[in-house]
Amino acid sequence: MTTEDGDGEGHTVGDWEYRPLRIPAGISRRAAAIQLSINAELGGWELCRTLLFADGSRHMWLRRKRPRHLMPGIIV
């Protein structure tokens, strides 16, 4: 399971943080589900979108709410 972009970081839209993942064709569905469960339990990520390609590879996007301490404060 690898991140799509080179630096391993996702992007932020509004209150959500997104991280793309690519799962190669050789990884079983069960192994992918276990890895996604670990990300959900330990990192607070949830599955946002999945694309399955003809070659068997999967592209997935995970998302989670941004922590409040990283969100900008009130602008006066």
PDB file with one MODEL, atoms N, CA, C and O in Angstrom:
MODEL        1
ATOM      1  N   MET A   1       0.860  -1.167   0.000  1.00  0.00           N
ATOM      2  CA  MET A   1       0.000   0.000   0.000  1.00  0.00           C
ATOM      3  C   MET A   1       0.906   1.230   0.000  1.00  0.00           C
ATOM      4  O   MET A   1       1.748   1.382   0.885  1.00  0.00           O
ATOM      5  N   THR A   2       0.738   2.086  -0.969  1.00  0.00           N
ATOM      6  CA  THR A   2       1.602   3.251  -1.081  1.00  0.00           C
ATOM      7  C   THR A   2       0.768   4.511  -1.232  1.00  0.00           C
ATOM      8  O   THR A   2      -0.377   4.471  -1.683  1.00  0.00           O
ATOM      9  N   THR A   3       1.368   5.631  -0.845  1.00  0.00           N
ATOM     10  CA  THR A   3       0.680   6.899  -1.063  1.00  0.00           C
ATOM     11  C   THR A   3       0.909   7.331  -2.495  1.00  0.00           C
ATOM     12  O   THR A   3       1.938   7.016  -3.094  1.00  0.00           O
ATOM     13  N   GLU A   4      -0.043   8.046  -3.035  1.00  0.00           N
ATOM     14  CA  GLU A   4      -0.003   8.474  -4.439  1.00  0.00           C
ATOM     15  C   GLU A   4       1.069   9.524  -4.689  1.00  0.00           C
ATOM     16  O   GLU A   4       1.821   9.420  -5.658  1.00  0.00           O
ATOM     17  N   ASP A   5       1.146  10.513  -3.845  1.00  0.00           N
ATOM     18  CA  ASP A   5       2.092  11.598  -4.102  1.00  0.00           C
ATOM     19  C   ASP A   5       3.447  11.270  -3.486  1.00  0.00           C
ATOM     20  O   ASP A   5       3.541  10.458  -2.565  1.00  0.00           O
ATOM     21  N   GLY A   6       4.472  11.894  -3.993  1.00  0.00           N
ATOM     22  CA  GLY A   6       5.829  11.559  -3.616  1.00  0.00           C
ATOM     23  C   GLY A   6       6.190  11.803  -2.168  1.00  0.00           C
ATOM     24  O   GLY A   6       6.985  11.049  -1.607  1.00  0.00           O
ATOM     25  N   ASP A   7       5.637  12.828  -1.541  1.00  0.00           N
ATOM     26  CA  ASP A   7       6.036  13.144  -0.177  1.00  0.00           C
ATOM     27  C   ASP A   7       5.218  12.415   0.878  1.00  0.00           C
ATOM     28  O   ASP A   7       5.477  12.579   2.070  1.00  0.00           O
ATOM     29  N   GLY A   8       4.233  11.610   0.469  1.00  0.00           N
ATOM     30  CA  GLY A   8       3.447  10.834   1.410  1.00  0.00           C
ATOM     31  C   GLY A   8       2.367  11.624   2.117  1.00  0.00           C
ATOM     32  O   GLY A   8       1.713  11.104   3.021  1.00  0.00           O
ATOM     33  N   GLU A   9       2.169  12.864   1.727  1.00  0.00           N
ATOM     34  CA  GLU A   9       1.169  13.703   2.367  1.00  0.00           C
ATOM     35  C   GLU A   9      -0.053  13.855   1.476  1.00  0.00           C
ATOM     36  O   GLU A   9       0.045  13.799   0.250  1.00  0.00           O
ATOM     37  N   GLY A  10      -1.188  14.047   2.099  1.00  0.00           N
ATOM     38  CA  GLY A  10      -2.417  14.281   1.366  1.00  0.00           C
ATOM     39  C   GLY A  10      -2.669  15.768   1.221  1.00  0.00           C
ATOM     40  O   GLY A  10      -1.731  16.563   1.151  1.00  0.00           O
ATOM     41  N   HIS A  11      -3.931  16.138   1.178  1.00  0.00           N
ATOM     42  CA  HIS A  11      -4.284  17.545   1.088  1.00  0.00           C
ATOM     43  C   HIS A  11      -5.488  17.812   1.980  1.00  0.00           C
ATOM     44  O   HIS A  11      -6.123  16.883   2.480  1.00  0.00           O
ATOM     45  N   THR A  12      -5.788  19.071   2.171  1.00  0.00           N
ATOM     46  CA  THR A  12      -6.848  19.483   3.072  1.00  0.00           C
ATOM     47  C   THR A  12      -7.891  20.278   2.303  1.00  0.00           C
ATOM     48  O   THR A  12      -7.558  21.148   1.498  1.00  0.00           O
ATOM     49  N   VAL A  13      -9.163  19.969   2.562  1.00  0.00           N
ATOM     50  CA  VAL A  13     -10.279  20.705   1.978  1.00  0.00           C
ATOM     51  C   VAL A  13     -11.253  20.985   3.118  1.00  0.00           C
ATOM     52  O   VAL A  13     -11.858  20.065   3.668  1.00  0.00           O
ATOM     53  N   GLY A  14     -11.398  22.255   3.464  1.00  0.00           N
ATOM     54  CA  GLY A  14     -12.294  22.612   4.564  1.00  0.00           C
ATOM     55  C   GLY A  14     -11.840  21.993   5.869  1.00  0.00           C
ATOM     56  O   GLY A  14     -10.695  22.171   6.285  1.00  0.00           O
ATOM     57  N   ASP A  15     -12.737  21.265   6.515  1.00  0.00           N
ATOM     58  CA  ASP A  15     -12.431  20.614   7.788  1.00  0.00           C
ATOM     59  C   ASP A  15     -11.867  19.215   7.618  1.00  0.00           C
ATOM     60  O   ASP A  15     -11.597  18.544   8.614  1.00  0.00           O
ATOM     61  N   TRP A  16     -11.680  18.750   6.382  1.00  0.00           N
ATOM     62  CA  TRP A  16     -11.255  17.385   6.109  1.00  0.00           C
ATOM     63  C   TRP A  16      -9.831  17.328   5.587  1.00  0.00           C
ATOM     64  O   TRP A  16      -9.384  18.208   4.851  1.00  0.00           O
ATOM     65  N   GLU A  17      -9.137  16.291   5.977  1.00  0.00           N
ATOM     66  CA  GLU A  17      -7.795  15.982   5.513  1.00  0.00           C
ATOM     67  C   GLU A  17      -7.906  14.711   4.672  1.00  0.00           C
ATOM     68  O   GLU A  17      -8.522  13.742   5.116  1.00  0.00           O
ATOM     69  N   TYR A  18      -7.329  14.689   3.474  1.00  0.00           N
ATOM     70  CA  TYR A  18      -7.433  13.551   2.560  1.00  0.00           C
ATOM     71  C   TYR A  18      -6.061  12.966   2.286  1.00  0.00           C
ATOM     72  O   TYR A  18      -5.066  13.688   2.229  1.00  0.00           O
ATOM     73  N   ARG A  19      -6.015  11.649   2.117  1.00  0.00           N
ATOM     74  CA  ARG A  19      -4.766  10.980   1.771  1.00  0.00           C
ATOM     75  C   ARG A  19      -5.057   9.904   0.727  1.00  0.00           C
ATOM     76  O   ARG A  19      -5.834   8.985   0.988  1.00  0.00           O
ATOM     77  N   PRO A  20      -4.442  10.008  -0.455  1.00  0.00           N
ATOM     78  CA  PRO A  20      -4.642   8.978  -1.489  1.00  0.00           C
ATOM     79  C   PRO A  20      -3.742   7.768  -1.232  1.00  0.00           C
ATOM     80  O   PRO A  20      -2.627   7.910  -0.731  1.00  0.00           O
ATOM     81  N   LEU A  21      -4.232   6.589  -1.576  1.00  0.00           N
ATOM     82  CA  LEU A  21      -3.464   5.352  -1.462  1.00  0.00           C
ATOM     83  C   LEU A  21      -3.605   4.571  -2.753  1.00  0.00           C
ATOM     84  O   LEU A  21      -4.619   4.669  -3.445  1.00  0.00           O
ATOM     85  N   ARG A  22      -2.577   3.791  -3.075  1.00  0.00           N
ATOM     86  CA  ARG A  22      -2.644   2.882  -4.212  1.00  0.00           C
ATOM     87  C   ARG A  22      -2.304   1.498  -3.705  1.00  0.00           C
ATOM     88  O   ARG A  22      -1.288   1.305  -3.037  1.00  0.00           O
ATOM     89  N   ILE A  23      -3.156   0.535  -4.021  1.00  0.00           N
ATOM     90  CA  ILE A  23      -2.910  -0.849  -3.640  1.00  0.00           C
ATOM     91  C   ILE A  23      -2.644  -1.624  -4.922  1.00  0.00           C
ATOM     92  O   ILE A  23      -3.500  -1.677  -5.804  1.00  0.00           O
ATOM     93  N   PRO A  24      -1.458  -2.227  -5.030  1.00  0.00           N
ATOM     94  CA  PRO A  24      -1.108  -2.961  -6.248  1.00  0.00           C
ATOM     95  C   PRO A  24      -2.021  -4.162  -6.488  1.00  0.00           C
ATOM     96  O   PRO A  24      -2.716  -4.617  -5.579  1.00  0.00           O
ATOM     97  N   ALA A  25      -2.010  -4.660  -7.700  1.00  0.00           N
ATOM     98  CA  ALA A  25      -2.885  -5.762  -8.103  1.00  0.00           C
ATOM     99  C   ALA A  25      -2.622  -7.047  -7.313  1.00  0.00           C
ATOM    100  O   ALA A  25      -3.547  -7.834  -7.114  1.00  0.00           O
ATOM    101  N   GLY A  26      -1.412  -7.275  -6.866  1.00  0.00           N
ATOM    102  CA  GLY A  26      -1.061  -8.516  -6.177  1.00  0.00           C
ATOM    103  C   GLY A  26      -1.559  -8.619  -4.738  1.00  0.00           C
ATOM    104  O   GLY A  26      -1.496  -9.699  -4.150  1.00  0.00           O
ATOM    105  N   ILE A  27      -2.043  -7.546  -4.166  1.00  0.00           N
ATOM    106  CA  ILE A  27      -2.500  -7.541  -2.776  1.00  0.00           C
ATOM    107  C   ILE A  27      -3.939  -8.049  -2.728  1.00  0.00           C
ATOM    108  O   ILE A  27      -4.795  -7.581  -3.479  1.00  0.00           O
ATOM    109  N   SER A  28      -4.197  -9.002  -1.847  1.00  0.00           N
ATOM    110  CA  SER A  28      -5.547  -9.563  -1.749  1.00  0.00           C
ATOM    111  C   SER A  28      -6.511  -8.547  -1.139  1.00  0.00           C
ATOM    112  O   SER A  28      -6.107  -7.606  -0.456  1.00  0.00           O
ATOM    113  N   ARG A  29      -7.775  -8.764  -1.402  1.00  0.00           N
ATOM    114  CA  ARG A  29      -8.811  -7.879  -0.855  1.00  0.00           C
ATOM    115  C   ARG A  29      -8.796  -7.920   0.675  1.00  0.00           C
ATOM    116  O   ARG A  29      -8.974  -6.896   1.334  1.00  0.00           O
ATOM    117  N   ARG A  30      -8.585  -9.101   1.223  1.00  0.00           N
ATOM    118  CA  ARG A  30      -8.535  -9.257   2.687  1.00  0.00           C
ATOM    119  C   ARG A  30      -7.357  -8.488   3.296  1.00  0.00           C
ATOM    120  O   ARG A  30      -7.514  -7.816   4.315  1.00  0.00           O
ATOM    121  N   ALA A  31      -6.186  -8.587   2.674  1.00  0.00           N
ATOM    122  CA  ALA A  31      -5.006  -7.867   3.163  1.00  0.00           C
ATOM    123  C   ALA A  31      -5.229  -6.353   3.085  1.00  0.00           C
ATOM    124  O   ALA A  31      -4.836  -5.617   3.990  1.00  0.00           O
ATOM    125  N   ALA A  32      -5.855  -5.898   2.012  1.00  0.00           N
ATOM    126  CA  ALA A  32      -6.158  -4.470   1.869  1.00  0.00           C
ATOM    127  C   ALA A  32      -7.138  -4.017   2.948  1.00  0.00           C
ATOM    128  O   ALA A  32      -6.979  -2.937   3.518  1.00  0.00           O
ATOM    129  N   ALA A  33      -8.151  -4.839   3.229  1.00  0.00           N
ATOM    130  CA  ALA A  33      -9.135  -4.496   4.266  1.00  0.00           C
ATOM    131  C   ALA A  33      -8.485  -4.423   5.640  1.00  0.00           C
ATOM    132  O   ALA A  33      -8.826  -3.551   6.439  1.00  0.00           O
ATOM    133  N   ILE A  34      -7.558  -5.323   5.923  1.00  0.00           N
ATOM    134  CA  ILE A  34      -6.855  -5.295   7.210  1.00  0.00           C
ATOM    135  C   ILE A  34      -6.031  -4.018   7.334  1.00  0.00           C
ATOM    136  O   ILE A  34      -6.036  -3.374   8.382  1.00  0.00           O
ATOM    137  N   GLN A  35      -5.323  -3.652   6.266  1.00  0.00           N
ATOM    138  CA  GLN A  35      -4.511  -2.425   6.296  1.00  0.00           C
ATOM    139  C   GLN A  35      -5.388  -1.191   6.491  1.00  0.00           C
ATOM    140  O   GLN A  35      -5.030  -0.286   7.245  1.00  0.00           O
ATOM    141  N   LEU A  36      -6.537  -1.152   5.811  1.00  0.00           N
ATOM    142  CA  LEU A  36      -7.455  -0.021   5.971  1.00  0.00           C
ATOM    143  C   LEU A  36      -8.023   0.027   7.387  1.00  0.00           C
ATOM    144  O   LEU A  36      -8.217   1.112   7.936  1.00  0.00           O
ATOM    145  N   SER A  37      -8.292  -1.132   7.984  1.00  0.00           N
ATOM    146  CA  SER A  37      -8.787  -1.180   9.364  1.00  0.00           C
ATOM    147  C   SER A  37      -7.760  -0.639  10.342  1.00  0.00           C
ATOM    148  O   SER A  37      -8.109   0.063  11.292  1.00  0.00           O
ATOM    149  N   ILE A  38      -6.507  -0.960  10.113  1.00  0.00           N
ATOM    150  CA  ILE A  38      -5.432  -0.446  10.977  1.00  0.00           C
ATOM    151  C   ILE A  38      -5.362   1.072  10.873  1.00  0.00           C
ATOM    152  O   ILE A  38      -5.239   1.755  11.890  1.00  0.00           O
ATOM    153  N   ASN A  39      -5.440   1.614   9.647  1.00  0.00           N
ATOM    154  CA  ASN A  39      -5.440   3.068   9.468  1.00  0.00           C
ATOM    155  C   ASN A  39      -6.630   3.718  10.164  1.00  0.00           C
ATOM    156  O   ASN A  39      -6.502   4.796  10.745  1.00  0.00           O
ATOM    157  N   ALA A  40      -7.778   3.067  10.103  1.00  0.00           N
ATOM    158  CA  ALA A  40      -8.982   3.613  10.740  1.00  0.00           C
ATOM    159  C   ALA A  40      -8.840   3.618  12.259  1.00  0.00           C
ATOM    160  O   ALA A  40      -9.159   4.612  12.911  1.00  0.00           O
ATOM    161  N   GLU A  41      -8.364   2.510  12.822  1.00  0.00           N
ATOM    162  CA  GLU A  41      -8.249   2.393  14.278  1.00  0.00           C
ATOM    163  C   GLU A  41      -7.187   3.322  14.847  1.00  0.00           C
ATOM    164  O   GLU A  41      -7.435   4.005  15.841  1.00  0.00           O
ATOM    165  N   LEU A  42      -6.025   3.356  14.242  1.00  0.00           N
ATOM    166  CA  LEU A  42      -4.902   4.090  14.821  1.00  0.00           C
ATOM    167  C   LEU A  42      -4.800   5.536  14.358  1.00  0.00           C
ATOM    168  O   LEU A  42      -4.297   6.386  15.093  1.00  0.00           O
ATOM    169  N   GLY A  43      -5.271   5.824  13.151  1.00  0.00           N
ATOM    170  CA  GLY A  43      -5.098   7.162  12.613  1.00  0.00           C
ATOM    171  C   GLY A  43      -6.371   7.965  12.492  1.00  0.00           C
ATOM    172  O   GLY A  43      -6.325   9.156  12.184  1.00  0.00           O
ATOM    173  N   GLY A  44      -7.513   7.332  12.729  1.00  0.00           N
ATOM    174  CA  GLY A  44      -8.774   8.042  12.619  1.00  0.00           C
ATOM    175  C   GLY A  44      -9.240   8.248  11.182  1.00  0.00           C
ATOM    176  O   GLY A  44     -10.105   9.088  10.931  1.00  0.00           O
ATOM    177  N   TRP A  45      -8.678   7.492  10.231  1.00  0.00           N
ATOM    178  CA  TRP A  45      -9.037   7.634   8.823  1.00  0.00           C
ATOM    179  C   TRP A  45     -10.284   6.828   8.508  1.00  0.00           C
ATOM    180  O   TRP A  45     -10.540   5.800   9.135  1.00  0.00           O
ATOM    181  N   GLU A  46     -11.062   7.293   7.536  1.00  0.00           N
ATOM    182  CA  GLU A  46     -12.198   6.542   7.014  1.00  0.00           C
ATOM    183  C   GLU A  46     -12.085   6.495   5.500  1.00  0.00           C
ATOM    184  O   GLU A  46     -11.502   7.385   4.880  1.00  0.00           O
ATOM    185  N   LEU A  47     -12.645   5.452   4.915  1.00  0.00           N
ATOM    186  CA  LEU A  47     -12.590   5.289   3.468  1.00  0.00           C
ATOM    187  C   LEU A  47     -13.560   6.256   2.815  1.00  0.00           C
ATOM    188  O   LEU A  47     -14.745   6.279   3.148  1.00  0.00           O
ATOM    189  N   CYS A  48     -13.057   7.052   1.888  1.00  0.00           N
ATOM    190  CA  CYS A  48     -13.870   8.062   1.220  1.00  0.00           C
ATOM    191  C   CYS A  48     -14.277   7.610  -0.178  1.00  0.00           C
ATOM    192  O   CYS A  48     -15.434   7.756  -0.572  1.00  0.00           O
ATOM    193  N   ARG A  49     -13.319   7.060  -0.928  1.00  0.00           N
ATOM    194  CA  ARG A  49     -13.595   6.671  -2.314  1.00  0.00           C
ATOM    195  C   ARG A  49     -12.652   5.561  -2.733  1.00  0.00           C
ATOM    196  O   ARG A  49     -11.499   5.520  -2.304  1.00  0.00           O
ATOM    197  N   THR A  50     -13.145   4.658  -3.577  1.00  0.00           N
ATOM    198  CA  THR A  50     -12.340   3.548  -4.088  1.00  0.00           C
ATOM    199  C   THR A  50     -12.553   3.411  -5.587  1.00  0.00           C
ATOM    200  O   THR A  50     -13.683   3.483  -6.070  1.00  0.00           O
ATOM    201  N   LEU A  51     -11.474   3.215  -6.312  1.00  0.00           N
ATOM    202  CA  LEU A  51     -11.536   2.919  -7.739  1.00  0.00           C
ATOM    203  C   LEU A  51     -10.797   1.608  -7.984  1.00  0.00           C
ATOM    204  O   LEU A  51      -9.658   1.444  -7.546  1.00  0.00           O
ATOM    205  N   LEU A  52     -11.442   0.676  -8.684  1.00  0.00           N
ATOM    206  CA  LEU A  52     -10.828  -0.588  -9.054  1.00  0.00           C
ATOM    207  C   LEU A  52     -10.561  -0.558 -10.552  1.00  0.00           C
ATOM    208  O   LEU A  52     -11.468  -0.312 -11.348  1.00  0.00           O
ATOM    209  N   PHE A  53      -9.308  -0.810 -10.934  1.00  0.00           N
ATOM    210  CA  PHE A  53      -8.914  -0.758 -12.329  1.00  0.00           C
ATOM    211  C   PHE A  53      -8.858  -2.157 -12.932  1.00  0.00           C
ATOM    212  O   PHE A  53      -8.790  -3.149 -12.206  1.00  0.00           O
ATOM    213  N   ALA A  54      -8.886  -2.232 -14.252  1.00  0.00           N
ATOM    214  CA  ALA A  54      -8.915  -3.509 -14.970  1.00  0.00           C
ATOM    215  C   ALA A  54      -7.701  -4.378 -14.651  1.00  0.00           C
ATOM    216  O   ALA A  54      -7.802  -5.605 -14.686  1.00  0.00           O
ATOM    217  N   ASP A  55      -6.563  -3.771 -14.343  1.00  0.00           N
ATOM    218  CA  ASP A  55      -5.365  -4.552 -14.023  1.00  0.00           C
ATOM    219  C   ASP A  55      -5.387  -5.101 -12.602  1.00  0.00           C
ATOM    220  O   ASP A  55      -4.466  -5.816 -12.209  1.00  0.00           O
ATOM    221  N   GLY A  56      -6.424  -4.780 -11.821  1.00  0.00           N
ATOM    222  CA  GLY A  56      -6.561  -5.292 -10.461  1.00  0.00           C
ATOM    223  C   GLY A  56      -6.060  -4.340  -9.386  1.00  0.00           C
ATOM    224  O   GLY A  56      -6.268  -4.592  -8.200  1.00  0.00           O
ATOM    225  N   SER A  57      -5.410  -3.260  -9.774  1.00  0.00           N
ATOM    226  CA  SER A  57      -4.941  -2.293  -8.774  1.00  0.00           C
ATOM    227  C   SER A  57      -6.122  -1.456  -8.276  1.00  0.00           C
ATOM    228  O   SER A  57      -7.130  -1.294  -8.964  1.00  0.00           O
ATOM    229  N   ARG A  58      -5.965  -0.934  -7.065  1.00  0.00           N
ATOM    230  CA  ARG A  58      -7.005  -0.104  -6.463  1.00  0.00           C
ATOM    231  C   ARG A  58      -6.414   1.239  -6.070  1.00  0.00           C
ATOM    232  O   ARG A  58      -5.300   1.311  -5.552  1.00  0.00           O
ATOM    233  N   HIS A  59      -7.159   2.289  -6.318  1.00  0.00           N
ATOM    234  CA  HIS A  59      -6.801   3.626  -5.852  1.00  0.00           C
ATOM    235  C   HIS A  59      -7.867   4.021  -4.841  1.00  0.00           C
ATOM    236  O   HIS A  59      -9.061   3.970  -5.138  1.00  0.00           O
ATOM    237  N   MET A  60      -7.439   4.411  -3.659  1.00  0.00           N
ATOM    238  CA  MET A  60      -8.365   4.745  -2.586  1.00  0.00           C
ATOM    239  C   MET A  60      -8.015   6.101  -2.007  1.00  0.00           C
ATOM    240  O   MET A  60      -6.860   6.526  -2.035  1.00  0.00           O
ATOM    241  N   TRP A  61      -9.023   6.770  -1.484  1.00  0.00           N
ATOM    242  CA  TRP A  61      -8.832   8.023  -0.784  1.00  0.00           C
ATOM    243  C   TRP A  61      -9.388   7.864   0.617  1.00  0.00           C
ATOM    244  O   TRP A  61     -10.540   7.471   0.803  1.00  0.00           O
ATOM    245  N   LEU A  62      -8.554   8.175   1.601  1.00  0.00           N
ATOM    246  CA  LEU A  62      -8.970   8.161   2.994  1.00  0.00           C
ATOM    247  C   LEU A  62      -9.182   9.593   3.434  1.00  0.00           C
ATOM    248  O   LEU A  62      -8.563  10.510   2.895  1.00  0.00           O
ATOM    249  N   ARG A  63     -10.056   9.791   4.414  1.00  0.00           N
ATOM    250  CA  ARG A  63     -10.259  11.134   4.930  1.00  0.00           C
ATOM    251  C   ARG A  63     -10.452  11.068   6.441  1.00  0.00           C
ATOM    252  O   ARG A  63     -10.841  10.038   6.991  1.00  0.00           O
ATOM    253  N   ARG A  64     -10.175  12.186   7.096  1.00  0.00           N
ATOM    254  CA  ARG A  64     -10.431  12.332   8.524  1.00  0.00           C
ATOM    255  C   ARG A  64     -10.630  13.810   8.825  1.00  0.00           C
ATOM    256  O   ARG A  64     -10.151  14.676   8.094  1.00  0.00           O
ATOM    257  N   LYS A  65     -11.334  14.081   9.896  1.00  0.00           N
ATOM    258  CA  LYS A  65     -11.530  15.461  10.338  1.00  0.00           C
ATOM    259  C   LYS A  65     -10.190  16.008  10.797  1.00  0.00           C
ATOM    260  O   LYS A  65      -9.420  15.317  11.464  1.00  0.00           O
ATOM    261  N   ARG A  66      -9.922  17.245  10.438  1.00  0.00           N
ATOM    262  CA  ARG A  66      -8.699  17.891  10.902  1.00  0.00           C
ATOM    263  C   ARG A  66      -8.794  18.133  12.397  1.00  0.00           C
ATOM    264  O   ARG A  66      -9.853  18.516  12.896  1.00  0.00           O
ATOM    265  N   PRO A  67      -7.700  17.914  13.121  1.00  0.00           N
ATOM    266  CA  PRO A  67      -7.700  18.218  14.546  1.00  0.00           C
ATOM    267  C   PRO A  67      -7.936  19.711  14.783  1.00  0.00           C
ATOM    268  O   PRO A  67      -7.441  20.548  14.028  1.00  0.00           O
ATOM    269  N   ARG A  68      -8.677  20.036  15.810  1.00  0.00           N
ATOM    270  CA  ARG A  68      -9.027  21.423  16.108  1.00  0.00           C
ATOM    271  C   ARG A  68      -7.797  22.307  16.323  1.00  0.00           C
ATOM    272  O   ARG A  68      -7.819  23.480  15.950  1.00  0.00           O
ATOM    273  N   HIS A  69      -6.745  21.783  16.904  1.00  0.00           N
ATOM    274  CA  HIS A  69      -5.562  22.609  17.180  1.00  0.00           C
ATOM    275  C   HIS A  69      -4.830  23.002  15.887  1.00  0.00           C
ATOM    276  O   HIS A  69      -4.003  23.913  15.914  1.00  0.00           O
ATOM    277  N   LEU A  70      -5.108  22.349  14.781  1.00  0.00           N
ATOM    278  CA  LEU A  70      -4.471  22.706  13.500  1.00  0.00           C
ATOM    279  C   LEU A  70      -5.342  23.649  12.667  1.00  0.00           C
ATOM    280  O   LEU A  70      -4.897  24.182  11.651  1.00  0.00           O
ATOM    281  N   MET A  71      -6.575  23.845  13.104  1.00  0.00           N
ATOM    282  CA  MET A  71      -7.487  24.721  12.348  1.00  0.00           C
ATOM    283  C   MET A  71      -7.226  26.174  12.740  1.00  0.00           C
ATOM    284  O   MET A  71      -6.886  26.458  13.888  1.00  0.00           O
ATOM    285  N   PRO A  72      -7.381  27.076  11.803  1.00  0.00           N
ATOM    286  CA  PRO A  72      -7.134  28.480  12.118  1.00  0.00           C
ATOM    287  C   PRO A  72      -8.175  29.002  13.130  1.00  0.00           C
ATOM    288  O   PRO A  72      -9.326  28.567  13.159  1.00  0.00           O
ATOM    289  N   GLY A  73      -7.721  29.937  13.939  1.00  0.00           N
ATOM    290  CA  GLY A  73      -8.622  30.541  14.924  1.00  0.00           C
ATOM    291  C   GLY A  73      -9.512  31.594  14.296  1.00  0.00           C
ATOM    292  O   GLY A  73      -9.526  31.779  13.079  1.00  0.00           O
ATOM    293  N   ILE A  74     -10.243  32.269  15.137  1.00  0.00           N
ATOM    294  CA  ILE A  74     -11.145  33.318  14.684  1.00  0.00           C
ATOM    295  C   ILE A  74     -10.332  34.520  14.219  1.00  0.00           C
ATOM    296  O   ILE A  74      -9.415  34.962  14.913  1.00  0.00           O
ATOM    297  N   ILE A  75     -10.664  35.040  13.063  1.00  0.00           N
ATOM    298  CA  ILE A  75      -9.975  36.229  12.541  1.00  0.00           C
ATOM    299  C   ILE A  75     -10.817  37.433  12.907  1.00  0.00           C
ATOM    300  O   ILE A  75     -11.997  37.505  12.563  1.00  0.00           O
ATOM    301  N   VAL A  76     -10.199  38.392  13.614  1.00  0.00           N
ATOM    302  CA  VAL A  76     -10.926  39.585  14.060  1.00  0.00           C
ATOM    303  C   VAL A  76     -10.609  40.752  13.181  1.00  0.00           C
ATOM    304  O   VAL A  76     -11.127  41.848  13.399  1.00  0.00           O
TER     305      VAL A  76
ENDMDL
END
